[in-house]
């Protein structure tokens, strides 16, 4: 049962349920799966045990993002969630970096992903009793707390129904609510807001998906040099429009200080109180705080990433 918006103040903090239908799955089994993958991806997975997870990126040697990854540890190894459109390419890259390690890779099209957001998400994921749940792991994508469920695709609807049982205080988000949530939290989507032409800093993911304390991984030298320089040619921003309709993806971002557009909208969502939020890729130096930006003649304010309270409030206003 979905929680009515009006009950939010008197109900336990809801677990927000988002089936990720465009995620594909790669399974890595073997005694060296964790150490091997840790040498390839941006997140630190050395300490992962069954029921734990991490969010990270797979880069190429030039530091460009090949895919974002959800990594969940199991007793047999790892389950890796990737954008469906990149599954074959990611598999080929991982397979090319297997030499003598005790690791077996497999594409698993029969598996699907559900992301749970909220402070109670790990608890709910851990106690969900269903044979169709193959793996679960704690991952915090938005700063709210969170967990990933990996389930058999044919049982996805039944697992979601179990999650939405009234006793769980869980709520499934529709597409508009999910867009509002992720834009408020500043969580970009691969293939929509950024892609293989971007590095982690340009995608504004360097603090969310990159560990600067771990050892070597593909593209690490480029990422570390970028972080030390502190300069990028463009950056993904969240912009707030106080009035008007939500601009379509591809809409130019302009500035009175520039003759040509300084960026373009990548995704957007209307706000119930009026106005809109938009992700936009903006060129230097116009992504700096205080820059005057406009979209379709409306002023566009650069907003900082929101904390958990504001993110949840974006759904329950």
C-alpha positions in Angstrom: 0.0 0.0 0.0 1.4 3.4 -0.9 1.6 6.1 1.7 -0.6 9.1 1.0 1.3 12.3 1.0 -0.7 13.8 3.8 0.3 11.0 6.2 4.0 11.7 5.9 4.3 13.8 9.1 2.6 11.1 11.3 4.0 8.0 9.7 7.5 6.5 10.0 10.0 7.8 7.5 9.0 5.9 4.3 11.3 3.7 2.3 11.1 4.9 -1.3 11.0 2.1 -3.8 12.4 2.6 -7.3 12.6 -0.5 -9.7 15.5 0.1 -12.1 14.2 -1.5 -15.2 17.1 -0.3 -17.4 19.9 -1.9 -15.3 21.6 -5.1 -16.5 23.6 -7.5 -14.3 27.0 -9.0 -14.5 28.0 -11.6 -11.9 31.6 -12.1 -10.8 32.2 -15.4 -8.9 35.4 -16.6 -7.3 37.8 -16.1 -4.4 39.5 -13.1 -6.0 36.5 -11.3 -7.3 36.6 -8.5 -4.8 40.3 -7.7 -5.0 40.2 -8.0 -8.8 37.3 -5.6 -9.3 38.7 -3.2 -6.7 41.6 -2.7 -9.1 39.3 -1.5 -11.9 36.6 0.7 -10.4 36.5 4.0 -8.6 34.7 2.9 -5.4 36.5 1.0 -2.6 35.0 -2.5 -2.3 37.9 -4.1 -0.3 35.8 -4.4 2.9 32.6 -5.5 1.3 30.9 -8.5 2.9 27.6 -10.2 2.0 24.8 -7.7 2.5 27.0 -4.7 1.7 27.4 -2.7 -1.5 29.0 0.3 -3.1 28.3 2.8 -5.9 31.0 3.7 -8.3 32.2 4.1 -11.9 34.1 2.2 -14.5 36.6 4.5 -16.3 38.9 4.1 -19.3 42.6 4.9 -19.1 41.8 8.5 -20.0 39.6 8.8 -17.0 36.3 8.9 -19.1 33.2 7.3 -17.6 32.3 4.0 -19.3 29.4 3.2 -16.9 28.1 3.7 -13.4 28.0 0.6 -11.2 26.0 -0.8 -8.3 28.2 -3.4 -6.7 26.7 -5.9 -4.1 28.7 -8.5 -2.3 27.5 -12.1 -2.0 29.0 -15.2 -0.5 30.1 -16.4 -3.9 31.5 -13.0 -5.2 29.9 -9.9 -6.6 26.7 -8.8 -8.4 27.2 -5.7 -10.5 24.5 -3.5 -11.9 25.2 -1.5 -15.0 23.2 0.6 -17.5 21.5 -1.9 -19.9 22.8 -0.1 -23.0 26.4 -0.6 -21.7 26.2 -4.2 -20.5 28.1 -5.8 -23.4 30.8 -3.1 -23.4 31.3 -3.3 -19.6 31.4 -7.1 -19.7 34.1 -6.9 -22.5 36.2 -4.4 -20.6 36.1 -6.5 -17.4 36.8 -9.7 -19.3 39.8 -8.1 -21.0 41.3 -7.4 -17.6 41.0 -11.0 -16.4 44.4 -12.8 -16.5 45.0 -15.5 -14.0 42.6 -14.4 -11.3 40.2 -16.8 -9.7 37.2 -15.0 -11.2 34.4 -16.2 -13.5 32.2 -13.5 -15.3 28.7 -14.0 -16.5 26.0 -11.8 -17.9 22.7 -12.5 -16.0 19.7 -11.1 -18.0 17.4 -13.0 -15.7 18.1 -10.6 -12.8 16.7 -7.2 -12.1 17.4 -4.3 -9.7 15.3 -2.4 -7.2 16.8 0.6 -5.4 15.4 1.4 -1.9 16.0 5.0 -0.5 15.7 6.0 3.1 17.2 5.4 6.5 15.2 2.1 7.0 16.1 0.7 3.6 18.9 -1.6 4.7 16.8 -3.0 7.5 13.9 -3.7 5.1 16.2 -5.2 2.4 17.8 -7.5 5.0 14.5 -8.9 6.4 12.6 -9.2 3.2 11.9 -12.9 3.0 11.5 -13.9 -0.6 13.2 -16.7 -2.5 13.3 -14.4 -5.6 15.8 -12.0 -3.8 19.2 -13.1 -5.1 21.2 -10.5 -3.2 20.9 -7.3 -1.3 23.4 -4.7 -0.2 23.5 -1.3 1.6 24.2 1.5 -0.9 23.5 5.2 -0.2 23.0 7.0 -3.6 21.2 10.2 -2.4 22.4 10.8 1.2 19.2 9.4 2.6 20.5 5.9 3.3 19.6 3.1 0.9 19.9 -0.5 -0.3 19.9 -2.4 -3.5 17.8 -5.6 -4.1 18.8 -8.0 -6.9 15.8 -10.1 -7.8 14.7 -12.6 -10.5 13.1 -10.5 -13.3 10.0 -12.7 -13.4 9.4 -12.1 -9.8 9.9 -8.3 -9.8 6.3 -7.4 -9.4 5.8 -9.8 -6.5 8.9 -8.5 -4.7 7.7 -4.9 -5.1 4.3 -5.9 -3.8 5.9 -7.4 -0.7 7.9 -4.2 -0.2 4.7 -2.1 -0.4 2.9 -4.1 2.3 1.4 -1.7 4.7 3.6 -2.8 7.6 6.7 -1.7 5.8 5.8 2.0 5.4 7.2 1.9 1.9 6.1 3.9 -1.2 6.9 3.3 -4.8 7.8 6.4 -6.7 6.4 7.2 -10.1 8.7 8.5 -12.8 8.0 12.2 -12.0 8.6 11.7 -8.3 11.8 9.9 -9.0 13.0 12.7 -11.2 12.1 15.3 -8.5 14.0 13.2 -5.9 17.1 12.7 -7.9 17.4 16.3 -9.2 16.8 17.6 -5.7 19.6 15.3 -4.5 21.8 16.1 -7.5 22.0 12.5 -8.6 22.7 12.4 -12.4 21.8 9.5 -14.8 24.3 7.9 -17.1 23.3 8.3 -20.8 21.0 11.2 -19.9 23.0 13.8 -17.9 26.5 12.5 -18.6 28.2 9.8 -20.7 31.5 8.4 -22.0 32.8 11.8 -23.0 32.8 13.0 -19.4 35.1 12.4 -16.5 33.9 12.1 -12.8 34.5 15.8 -12.1 32.6 17.0 -15.2 29.7 14.7 -14.2 29.8 16.1 -10.6 30.3 12.5 -9.3 33.8 12.8 -7.9 32.6 13.0 -4.3 29.7 10.6 -4.7 31.3 7.7 -6.7 35.0 8.0 -6.3 37.3 7.0 -3.4 40.4 9.0 -3.0 41.8 6.8 -0.3 42.0 3.5 -2.2 44.7 2.0 -4.4 45.0 2.0 -8.2 42.2 1.6 -10.6 41.6 2.3 -14.3 41.9 6.1 -14.9 43.0 6.9 -11.4 46.0 9.0 -12.3 43.9 11.3 -14.6 41.2 11.6 -11.9 43.7 12.5 -9.2 45.4 15.1 -11.4 42.1 16.6 -12.2 41.2 16.8 -8.5 44.5 18.5 -7.7 44.1 21.0 -10.5 40.6 21.8 -9.6 39.7 23.0 -13.1 37.3 21.4 -15.7 36.0 22.6 -19.0 32.4 22.0 -18.2 30.4 20.8 -15.2 27.0 19.3 -14.6 24.8 21.6 -12.4 21.4 21.6 -10.9 19.6 24.8 -11.8 16.4 26.1 -10.2 13.8 28.1 -12.2 11.5 30.2 -10.1 8.8 30.4 -12.7 7.8 29.0 -16.1 7.5 25.5 -17.4 10.2 22.8 -17.1 12.6 23.2 -20.1 13.0 20.3 -22.5 16.3 18.4 -22.7 18.5 20.2 -25.1 17.3 23.6 -24.3 20.2 26.1 -24.4 21.5 27.7 -21.2 22.5 31.3 -21.8 24.3 34.1 -20.0 24.3 37.9 -20.6 28.1 37.7 -20.5 28.3 35.3 -23.5 27.2 35.7 -27.1 26.7 31.9 -27.6 24.9 29.4 -25.3 27.0 28.3 -22.4 25.3 25.0 -21.8 22.3 22.8 -22.4 19.6 21.2 -20.2 19.9 17.4 -19.9 16.9 16.6 -17.7 14.3 18.5 -15.8 11.2 18.2 -13.6 8.4 20.6 -12.6 8.1 21.5 -8.9 4.6 21.3 -7.3 5.1 24.7 -5.7 5.9 26.2 -9.1 9.0 26.5 -11.2 11.3 23.7 -12.1 14.7 22.0 -11.5 17.0 21.1 -14.3 20.3 19.3 -14.8 22.5 21.2 -17.3 26.0 20.8 -18.6 27.5 24.2 -18.4 30.9 25.5 -19.7 33.6 27.1 -17.6 33.5 29.7 -16.1 29.7 29.9 -16.1 29.2 27.1 -13.6 30.8 29.1 -10.8 28.6 30.3 -8.0 27.1 33.8 -8.7 27.1 33.4 -12.5 24.0 34.9 -14.2 22.3 32.2 -16.2 19.0 32.0 -18.1 16.9 29.3 -19.7 14.2 30.5 -22.2 14.4 34.0 -20.8 13.9 32.8 -17.2 16.6 33.3 -14.5 18.2 30.0 -13.5 19.8 29.8 -10.1 22.7 27.4 -9.4 21.7 25.3 -6.4 23.9 23.4 -4.1 23.3 19.7 -3.3 20.4 19.3 -0.9 20.6 17.5 2.4 18.3 14.6 3.3 15.6 16.7 4.9 15.1 18.8 1.8 15.3 15.8 -0.5 12.4 14.1 1.4 10.5 17.4 1.7 10.6 17.6 -2.1 8.2 14.7 -2.2 5.9 15.6 0.7 5.2 19.2 0.1 
